[in-house]
C-alpha cells in the first residue's frame, strides 16, 4: 500500500510501499444439521449419517465429532459422572473421563461435513450427545459447545429395522 498526500498548494508527497498483512483470527462457523436437537436418528442399511455445515473464509481444515452415551435400556449416566462411554468413530467405545472426549474426523466438502456411523459398529441404541469442533487453515478452532449454536446436540439413536 502507498499513501499520497496533497497539500493546499497541490504539492504531492508519497510514502514508500508498505505491505499490510491481515490475519484471520476468527474460528470457523460450524453447526449440526442431522440429527436435530432432541431428534431421532435411525440406523439404516449402511448406518446412521450425521451432517452439518462448516464455513470459514480461509477454508476449513478439519471437522471433528465426539459422541457419548447418556442413556440406553437399563443404563442412565449420572450427572457429574467422572467416566463416559465415548464412541470411537470406528466400531466401538472407549470409556474414559467425561472431560476428555474421543474425537474423530468427519468428511468436509464445500462448506458441508458428514460422517456415517457404520451399521457394523458396536453402538447402543439410546440417548447420545454429539459435540462438534472445527479448525480452519490458519489454526483457529471453533469449540464453543452450546445447544443454541447447534454445536452440542442431544439425540436418540434408534436401532436398524428391516
C-alpha positions in Angstrom: 0.0 0.0 0.0 1.2 3.6 -0.7 -0.1 6.8 0.8 -0.1 10.0 -1.2 -0.7 13.4 0.5 -1.7 16.5 -1.5 -1.5 19.9 0.3 -3.5 23.1 -0.3 -0.9 24.2 -3.0 -1.3 20.9 -4.8 2.1 19.6 -3.9 2.3 15.8 -3.5 4.3 13.6 -1.3 4.1 9.8 -1.3 5.2 7.2 1.1 7.3 4.1 0.4 5.2 1.0 -0.4 4.1 -0.8 2.7 2.7 -4.3 2.9 -0.2 -4.9 5.2 -0.9 -8.4 6.4 -4.4 -9.0 7.8 -4.5 -12.2 9.9 -7.7 -14.1 10.3 -8.5 -14.5 14.0 -12.0 -15.9 13.6 -12.7 -19.6 14.0 -14.9 -21.4 11.6 -18.7 -21.4 11.9 -20.0 -24.9 12.5 -23.4 -26.5 13.2 -25.1 -29.9 13.2 -27.9 -30.3 10.7 -28.7 -34.0 11.3 -29.7 -35.1 13.8 -31.8 -32.2 15.1 -31.5 -31.4 18.9 -33.7 -33.8 20.7 -34.5 -35.6 17.5 -34.3 -39.2 16.4 -31.8 -40.9 14.0 -32.3 -44.4 12.9 -29.6 -46.8 11.8 -30.2 -47.6 8.2 -28.9 -50.3 5.8 -25.4 -48.7 5.8 -25.6 -46.9 9.2 -26.6 -43.6 10.5 -25.5 -40.4 8.8 -24.5 -37.2 10.8 -24.4 -34.0 8.8 -23.8 -30.3 9.2 -22.1 -27.1 7.9 -18.6 -25.7 8.4 -17.7 -22.4 6.9 -14.6 -20.2 7.1 -13.0 -17.5 4.9 -9.6 -19.1 5.0 -11.0 -22.6 4.5 -11.9 -25.4 6.8 -9.0 -27.8 7.5 -10.9 -30.3 9.7 -14.2 -31.0 11.4 -14.2 -33.4 14.4 -17.0 -35.0 16.3 -17.3 -36.6 19.7 -20.3 -38.7 20.9 -21.0 -40.1 24.3 -23.8 -42.3 25.5 -26.1 -40.7 28.1 -28.8 -43.4 28.4 -29.8 -46.8 27.0 -32.0 -49.7 28.2 -31.1 -50.3 31.8 -28.5 -47.5 31.9 -28.6 -43.8 32.6 -25.4 -41.8 33.2 -25.5 -39.9 36.5 -25.0 -36.1 36.4 -21.4 -35.3 37.2 -20.2 -38.9 36.5 -16.4 -39.0 36.1 -16.4 -41.5 33.2 -18.3 -41.5 29.9 -18.7 -44.1 27.1 -17.4 -42.4 24.0 -18.0 -43.7 20.5 -14.5 -44.1 19.0 -15.5 -43.2 15.4 -15.0 -46.7 14.1 -16.5 -49.8 15.6 -16.9 -49.4 19.4 -16.4 -47.5 22.6 -13.7 -46.0 24.8 -14.6 -45.4 28.4 -12.6 -42.5 29.8 -13.0 -39.2 31.6 -16.1 -37.2 30.6 -13.7 -34.2 30.4 -11.6 -35.9 27.7 -13.8 -36.5 24.6 -12.7 -39.1 22.0 -12.6 -37.0 18.8 -13.0 -38.4 15.3 -12.9 -36.7 11.9 -15.8 -36.0 9.6 -15.5 -35.7 5.8 -15.6 -32.0 4.7 -16.6 -30.8 1.3 -17.7 -27.3 0.1 -19.0 -26.0 3.4 -20.6 -29.2 4.4 -19.4 -32.1 6.7 -20.7 -35.6 7.1 -19.9 -38.8 9.0 -21.6 -42.2 8.8 -21.7 -44.5 11.8 -21.4 -47.9 10.1 -24.1 -50.4 10.8 -21.4 -52.8 11.8 -20.4 -50.5 14.7 -21.0 -52.0 18.2 -23.0 -49.0 19.3 -26.1 -49.0 21.6 -29.4 -47.5 20.7 -30.3 -44.8 23.2 -29.7 -41.2 24.0 -26.4 -39.7 22.9 -24.8 -36.2 23.0 -22.9 -35.1 19.9 -20.3 -32.3 20.0 -18.6 -30.7 17.0 -15.5 -28.6 16.6 -13.7 -27.3 13.5 -10.2 -25.9 12.7 -9.5 -23.5 9.8 -6.4 -23.4 7.6 -4.8 -20.8 9.9 -5.3 -22.9 13.1 -8.3 -21.1 14.6 -10.6 -23.5 16.4 -14.3 -23.4 16.9 -15.0 -25.3 20.1 -17.8 -23.4 21.8 -20.3 -26.1 22.7 -23.9 -24.9 23.0 -27.4 -26.0 22.2 -28.2 -22.6 20.8 -25.3 -22.7 18.3 -26.1 -26.4 17.5 -22.6 -27.5 18.3 -23.9 -29.6 21.2 -26.8 -31.8 20.2 -28.6 -34.5 22.3 -30.4 -37.1 20.1 -31.9 -40.5 20.2 -30.2 -43.2 18.1 -32.7 -45.9 17.0 -31.7 -49.4 16.1 -31.8 -50.8 12.5 -35.2 -52.1 11.5 -35.7 -54.3 8.4 
